[in-house]
Amino acid sequence: MARTDAIVLGAGIVGTSAALHLRARGLSVALIDRQAPGEGTSFGNAGVIEGSALLPVSFPRNLGTLVAHALKLSAQSNYNLAALPALAPWLLAYFRASAPAMQASIGRDLRPLMALSRAEHHALAGPAGAMGLLTPTGWVKVYDRQADLDATALERRLADELGVAYTVLDPAGVKALEPALNPGLAGGVHWHDCDNVSDPGGLVKAYAALFESRGGLLLTGDARSLRRSGEAWRVETAEGPVDAKVVVVALGPWSLDVLKPLRLPAPVPLAVKRGYHVHFAPLPGKGLSRAVVDRAGGFSLQWTKGGIRATTGIEFARREDPPTDIQVRRVIAHVRKRLPVGDVVATAPWLGCRPAFPDSKPMIGAAPGLPGVFLDFGHSHWGLTLGPVSGRLLADLVTGATPFTDPAPFAPTRFSRA
Ligand SMILES: Cc1cc2nc3c(=O)[nH]c(=O)nc-3n(C[C@H](O)[C@H](O)[C@H](O)COP(=O)(O)OP(=O)(O)OC[C@H]3O[C@@H](n4cnc5c(N)ncnc54)[C@H](O)[C@@H]3O)c2cc1C
């Protein structure tokens, strides 16, 4: 039997970063996953460290858009009808949190984390020898219609208020930035404060290797074996049981698998926003220098080691529902209109589950009623971005240091107050 100061459950970007931060505070730490690091949701995302992120992805609030989503005419979303009754309360809360004033308030809550997100990555990627996976060229959101570009006004006003850098582009500006894109765009917005990651899963593996090189224990085990053992918590691993007084649940979309049996005495309304990726073979001279997001087309494009990665919008379904192909088929067609690309790389589309709360903010802090248990999950569309900076806040809270920012917006008790 091994004993450490802390156990971190889940070796995605969030858990691996938390383990590194706890280790940096001098704690002995076991990082436990049932598979290799970076093989869950953190494997297949769009690879953008979004230091400039402001407004969460919202639930449509005008009737026309809502009807298009309901009729499955929008490229941005899909849903499994059978999953909706159980999801209805979550969707209602998401709808409420998508009011413009609420969105701006969420953006302000998240800003202290977003503002540090790239620096926190660089502080890990440097010593992990992974800076070569990052390209600091920002990302560009492009729009077919002038009305959609004009509708970014709310986001740009918030950017001006909070000092987030961007450039509005006319069609020539978009062309100058990304010459390979086909003509026909009304314009775009270049958000400068982002890194592009060519291999998000590889980045997590590099961070996990850094954790081991700094004396951390990386173990294979099933987090669902977590149980009380005297004054400590115990998890079974392939290397035997591990005990610790502190346990961090960082299991992303699987976090409730562990928390439900522990009967956490507070609501934890976690749902999944599923998303897919496919890769296209790039054509000579038709590459991209940064992520390109086309919201109306329902996709983002990123240059990755597997090819040009196209990721889809949101699918509301149960975590374990079988994959569908409606969004992927649409995205393939839309991408071909936007960028000259080669064949789709012949592997099945990858499916990931964004772990999401209705207010799009993660839960970071002590679990009420469960001494020694800390939560660090629910990073929604921003887990790659926020993993390392969340790890810093989590480590502040675990060790009793003064938190670098107010943790109240991320409190695990916040839905009890709602
Ligand atoms: C299509 C798509 C595009 C995205 N694009 C971006 C982007 O550009 N930028 C961004 O910031 N974010 C993006 N995201 C979101 C981001 O990928 C997630 O928020 C993030 O990966 C969540 O990380 P995590 O560590 O919480 O979860 P995960 O990476 O899923 O890690 C959880 C870990 O828990 C382990 N686990 C589960 N159950 C058990 C168990 N019983 N026992 C042991 N281990 C277990 C899993 O194996 C896994 O390794 C995107 C997501 C998707 C789906």
The ligand as an SDF file (V2000), in Angstrom:
LIG
                    3D

 53 58  0  0  0  0  0  0  0  0999 V2000
  -14.7890   18.8660  -30.3810 C   0  0  0  0  0  0  0  0  0  0  0  0
  -14.1740   19.5830  -29.1960 C   0  0  0  0  0  0  0  0  0  0  0  0
  -13.3840   20.7040  -29.4050 C   0  0  0  0  0  0  0  0  0  0  0  0
  -12.8070   21.3770  -28.3050 C   0  0  0  0  0  0  0  0  0  0  0  0
  -11.9530   22.4380  -28.5250 N   0  0  0  0  0  0  0  0  0  0  0  0
  -11.3630   23.0620  -27.4810 C   0  0  0  0  0  0  0  0  0  0  0  0
  -10.4190   24.0980  -27.6990 C   0  0  0  0  0  0  0  0  0  0  0  0
  -10.0580   24.4480  -28.8230 O   0  0  0  0  0  0  0  0  0  0  0  0
   -9.9030   24.7330  -26.6040 N   0  0  0  0  0  0  0  0  0  0  0  0
  -10.2410   24.3700  -25.3370 C   0  0  0  0  0  0  0  0  0  0  0  0
   -9.7600   25.0110  -24.3940 O   0  0  0  0  0  0  0  0  0  0  0  0
  -11.0680   23.3340  -25.0980 N   0  0  0  0  0  0  0  0  0  0  0  0
  -11.6440   22.6800  -26.1380 C   0  0  0  0  0  0  0  0  0  0  0  0
  -12.5170   21.6430  -25.9200 N   0  0  0  0  0  0  0  0  0  0  0  0
  -12.8500   21.2800  -24.5360 C   0  0  0  0  0  0  0  0  0  0  0  0
  -11.7570   20.4580  -23.8910 C   0  0  0  0  0  0  0  0  0  0  0  0
  -11.3080   19.4480  -24.7580 O   0  0  0  0  0  0  0  0  0  0  0  0
  -12.2770   19.8360  -22.5820 C   0  0  0  0  0  0  0  0  0  0  0  0
  -12.8760   20.8300  -21.7810 O   0  0  0  0  0  0  0  0  0  0  0  0
  -11.1170   19.2180  -21.8100 C   0  0  0  0  0  0  0  0  0  0  0  0
  -10.4340   18.2780  -22.5990 O   0  0  0  0  0  0  0  0  0  0  0  0
  -11.6040   18.5430  -20.5340 C   0  0  0  0  0  0  0  0  0  0  0  0
  -10.4440   18.0270  -19.9110 O   0  0  0  0  0  0  0  0  0  0  0  0
  -10.5390   17.1080  -18.6420 P   0  0  0  0  0  0  0  0  0  0  0  0
   -9.1590   16.8310  -18.2060 O   0  0  0  0  0  0  0  0  0  0  0  0
  -11.5010   17.7080  -17.6800 O   0  0  0  0  0  0  0  0  0  0  0  0
  -11.2580   15.7830  -19.1810 O   0  0  0  0  0  0  0  0  0  0  0  0
  -10.6430   14.5370  -19.9830 P   0  0  0  0  0  0  0  0  0  0  0  0
   -9.5880   14.9740  -20.9270 O   0  0  0  0  0  0  0  0  0  0  0  0
  -11.8020   13.7990  -20.5400 O   0  0  0  0  0  0  0  0  0  0  0  0
   -9.9320   13.7060  -18.8540 O   0  0  0  0  0  0  0  0  0  0  0  0
  -10.6710   12.8880  -17.9620 C   0  0  0  0  0  0  0  0  0  0  0  0
   -9.8420   11.6470  -17.7020 C   0  0  0  0  0  0  0  0  0  0  0  0
  -10.5540   10.8170  -16.7650 O   0  0  0  0  0  0  0  0  0  0  0  0
  -10.2610    9.4780  -17.0950 C   0  0  0  0  0  0  0  0  0  0  0  0
  -11.2770    8.6060  -16.5050 N   0  0  0  0  0  0  0  0  0  0  0  0
  -12.6010    8.5810  -16.7560 C   0  0  0  0  0  0  0  0  0  0  0  0
  -13.2170    7.6480  -15.9910 N   0  0  0  0  0  0  0  0  0  0  0  0
  -12.2510    7.0610  -15.2460 C   0  0  0  0  0  0  0  0  0  0  0  0
  -12.2510    6.0480  -14.2680 C   0  0  0  0  0  0  0  0  0  0  0  0
  -13.3800    5.4280  -13.8930 N   0  0  0  0  0  0  0  0  0  0  0  0
  -11.0870    5.7070  -13.6950 N   0  0  0  0  0  0  0  0  0  0  0  0
   -9.9270    6.3190  -14.0540 C   0  0  0  0  0  0  0  0  0  0  0  0
   -9.8600    7.2820  -14.9760 N   0  0  0  0  0  0  0  0  0  0  0  0
  -11.0120    7.6640  -15.5730 C   0  0  0  0  0  0  0  0  0  0  0  0
  -10.2750    9.4540  -18.6040 C   0  0  0  0  0  0  0  0  0  0  0  0
   -9.5680    8.3260  -19.0900 O   0  0  0  0  0  0  0  0  0  0  0  0
   -9.6120   10.7860  -18.9360 C   0  0  0  0  0  0  0  0  0  0  0  0
   -8.2290   10.6630  -19.1610 O   0  0  0  0  0  0  0  0  0  0  0  0
  -13.0790   20.9340  -26.9960 C   0  0  0  0  0  0  0  0  0  0  0  0
  -13.8340   19.7810  -26.7880 C   0  0  0  0  0  0  0  0  0  0  0  0
  -14.3700   19.0940  -27.8730 C   0  0  0  0  0  0  0  0  0  0  0  0
  -15.1670   17.8450  -27.6350 C   0  0  0  0  0  0  0  0  0  0  0  0
  1  2  1  0
  2  3  1  0
  2 52  2  0
  3  4  2  0
  4  5  1  0
  4 50  1  0
  5  6  2  0
  6  7  1  0
  6 13  1  0
  7  8  2  0
  7  9  1  0
  9 10  1  0
 10 11  2  0
 10 12  1  0
 12 13  2  0
 13 14  1  0
 14 15  1  0
 14 50  1  0
 15 16  1  0
 16 17  1  0
 16 18  1  0
 18 19  1  0
 18 20  1  0
 20 21  1  0
 20 22  1  0
 22 23  1  0
 23 24  1  0
 24 25  2  0
 24 26  1  0
 24 27  1  0
 27 28  1  0
 28 29  2  0
 28 30  1  0
 28 31  1  0
 31 32  1  0
 32 33  1  0
 33 34  1  0
 33 48  1  0
 34 35  1  0
 35 36  1  0
 35 46  1  0
 36 37  1  0
 36 45  1  0
 37 38  2  0
 38 39  1  0
 39 40  1  0
 39 45  2  0
 40 41  1  0
 40 42  2  0
 42 43  1  0
 43 44  2  0
 44 45  1  0
 46 47  1  0
 46 48  1  0
 48 49  1  0
 50 51  2  0
 51 52  1  0
 52 53  1  0
M  END
$$$$
